Amino acid sequence: MPRMIEQTEQTEQTEQAAHGWPTGDPRRFFDVPIDASHLRASTPNGYRRAWRLATGFVVGGGLFALGLWAIASGMRAAGTSWVSLISGVAGVLAGLGLVLRGLLTSGAAKPYRGGPIVPGMVVEHADADVELLVLADTSRDPAAPPAFAYRLVSFTAREGTRYVPGRPVPCVAHNFVAPPWSGRWWSFDASPVEWASPDAGVVDAAGRAIPRAEWDLLLAGARRVAEIRRRAGRIGRVADTDVAESLRRPPTRLGVPVEWQDDGRARFVGSVGHSRDSAAPSGG
């Protein structure tokens, strides 16, 4: 079985891995070879990409063409038709948006190319529609404390599959989005590890790479599902007061040992190599 967690000293690393790795640690990033045939058989992402590409080029292209026609018609009129011009500009912008949305949709394998492993949980399976509640660190500043947020992820279950509410589902987070000036990611997506590999050991190792405290925090977020579902971005920030100390002040950031200062920021005091010989977090 491919190794999920890099190991240098076998006994020591196995003991550390049992407690999980802090968010941002290199050993929390997905590095298992993808089983292409299993991925095609299990993920809905391929179908979603094809649908969005088709919608983007057919509908988006049509709106773009109609928009150009409306602009040209408005300018050819005896008196400039502002209604036609405004409608044309709106059509052009909408068409371009749909085309770009189709082009930017991730392929089935893209989410698994080095994304962080995060905890997820099934919260609903109604008909073919499935919802997962996922927890991830949205901080973009390695010297700042983790900024956890919940995200509701929806997809259509493949025929013959069943997602039982409450079941833990280790996921790989991807498609983080935010403007350049923001210190936090505004949104993200996630895909289950089990879509990428049929090996139950890989899924189990991914689950064990996540600290117990993060799983507990995810479980606590179940009471906020209705609230998060009503939000436009389907994302809910987690208050610092709701986060265990082991998660708010982890011993490492990006896999490097740190000391937390009085101003709330981390000071790097070691190296990645040093972190492999240090004690692992207790997981809360």
N, C-alpha and C positions, 0 to 999 in steps of 0.2 A: 504494500500500500504506500503511495507517496506520502512523505512527511508533511504534515500541516504546520508544525512548529519546528523551527530550526533548532538543532541540538548540537552542543559542543561537548559538554560533559553529560553523558547519558543519564546517570542517576539523578544528578542535581537538576537538570533541565526537566525531567519527568515530574519531579516533586514540585517544581515551580509551576509547570503547566497545569497541574491539578487545580491551582488557584486562579488561573487565567492571567491574562496580560493587560496592563493598563491601556486605555484608549490611546491610539496613536503609535503604539509600540510596533516596530516592524514585523514582529511575530504575529500580529493581529491582522496582517494583510493576506488575502487569499493568494496562494501560490501553487495550487494543485492543478495538474494537467486536466483539461476539460475533455470529457467524453462526448465527442461531437454527436454520435448517434443517439445517446441518451438525452442530450440537450435538445435535439430536434423533437424527440418523442415526448418530452416533459414540459418544456417551456412554451408559454403563449407569446413570448416576445417576438419570435419570427413572424407569426401571423400578424401581430400588431404592427410591426415595421412594414410588412407588405401592404396592409390596409392603409396606413398613413401615407406611404409613398404614392399609392394609387389615388387616394383622396387629394393629396397635395398637387399632383400633376394634372389630374382630370378637373377637379373642382377649382383648385387654385389657379390653374392655367386658364380655365374658362372665365373666372372672375377677373383675372388680369386682362384678358382680351376684351371683355365687355367694358372694363374700366377705361381702357385706351379708346375704345369706340365711343364711349360716352363723352370723354374729354374732347375728342376730335369733333363730335357732333355739336358739342356746346360751343366750340370755338368757330365752327363754320356757320352757326346761326346768324341771322341778320343782326341781332343784338346778342351779345354774349350771354349764354344761358348758364347762370351760376348753379342752378339745380343740377344740370348735366355735368358741369365741371366737378362739383363737390361729390356727386354720386360716382363719377369716374375715378376720382382720386381715392375714394373709400374702397371701390372695387379693386383698384390696383394694389393698394396696401393689404387688403384682405387676401388677395390672391398670392402675393409675395409671402405673406405670413404662413399660409397653408403649405406652399411649396417648401419653405425653409423648415417648417415643422416636420414634414415628411423626410427631408434630407437629414435632419439632426436626430431622428429617432434611432435609438441604439439598436444594433443587431443583437441576436441572441447571445453571442459570446462576449460582447464588449463589457457588460457589467462585471465579468469575472476576471478581468485583466488587472489584477493587483489592487482591488478595492478592499476597504477595511471590513472585517467581520463584525457584525453587530447582532444584538439579540432581537428576535421577532417572535410574535405570538399570533395565532389565529384568533380573530375576534368574531368572525361571521362567515358562514357558508350558506347562502340562500340561492337555491336553484344552481346556476353555474357560477354565480358571482362570489368571489372570495375577498375578504378584507384581512390584512395583516396589520398589527400595530408594531411599529419598529422604533427602536431607540438608538440614537447616534449622537456623537459629539459634533457640534456644529462650529466649534471655535476654529478660526483660521490663524490665530496667533499662538505659536508654540510656547511662548512665555506666559500666556494667560491661562487661568484655570479652564478645565473642560466646560463647555456650554451645551448641556444635553437638551435634546428636543425629541418629541414623539412625532411620528409621521404615519398616517394611514395610507397603506398601499393597496390598491385594488387590481385584480386581474380575473380573467375568466378561466376556471378550472378545466383542464382537459377531460375528455370523456372517460369515465371509469375511475376518476380520482376523487378522494374525499378528504377534506380538511376539517378536522374536529376542533371546534372552538376550545381555546385554552391550551392547545398543543404548542410547545415551544418550537420555533423554526429559526435556526441560525441563518442569517442572511449576509449578503455582501452589499454594502452601500455604494451607490454610484450616482452620477448625474448631479453632483453638488452645484448649486446655482447661487450666485450673489454678485452684486456690482463690485468693482475693484476696491472701492473705498470702505466696504463693510468689513468689520472684524469678525462677523459670523456669517455662515452660510444661511441663506434664506430658505432654501428647500433642498431636498435630495430624494432619491428613489432607492429602492432596494429589491434584490432578487434572492430567493431561497438558495442556499448552498446545494440542496438536494436536487435541484434542476441540473447542476453541472456535473454531478458524479453519481453513479448508482451504488457506490461503495458506502455502506452504512458507517464504516469506520471514519471516513472523511467527514461526514456530517457530525458524528460524535466528537471528533477532535475539534471541529469548529465550535461546537457548543462549549467544550471545555476550555477553549481559548478565551472565553468571555468570563470576567469575574462574576461571582455569585451575586455581588451587590448590584450589578447592572441588570441581571435577570430579575432581582427583587424590585428594582426601580421600574422596570418594564411592566411587571405584574401590577404595581401600584397605579400605573397609568391606565389600566383597564376601566377605571371609574370615569375617565375623561373622554372615552371614545365618542359619546354623543356630542360633546362640546367640540371636539376636534373635527368631527364629521361636518359640522356646520361651518367651519372656517373655510375660506376660499382656497387656501393653500393646503388644507388638511394637515396642518402642522401645529404643534403646541409646545411652547417652551416649558422647560422644567425649572422651577424656582430653586435657587441654591439651597434654601432651607429644607427642601425635600430630598436633597442628594446627600448620601452618606459621606462622611469625612474622607474615607479611603478613595472615593471617586472625585471629590472636589479638590483634593490635594494629593494626587497620585505621586509615588516615589520617582517616577520617570515621566518625561515628555519626549515624544518621538523616539523612545527607547533609550534616552540619555538620563542618568540620575540627576535630580534637581533638588534644590532647597527652596522652600517657599518663604518669601520675604514678607515683612510687615505690610508692604503695599499691595499684597495679594498676588504678586507676580513671581514667576519661577526664575531661579538662578541656576544655570547649568554647572554642575560640579564634577562631571565625569565624562565618560564616552560610551558609545554603544557597546564596545567590548567589555567595559567595566560593568555595565548593567547586567550582563549575562552572569556575572559572579555575585551579584547582590541578591538580597532576599526579595522574593516576589511578594506582591500585595496580598493581604489576607482575604480580599474580596468582601470586606465589610463585616 
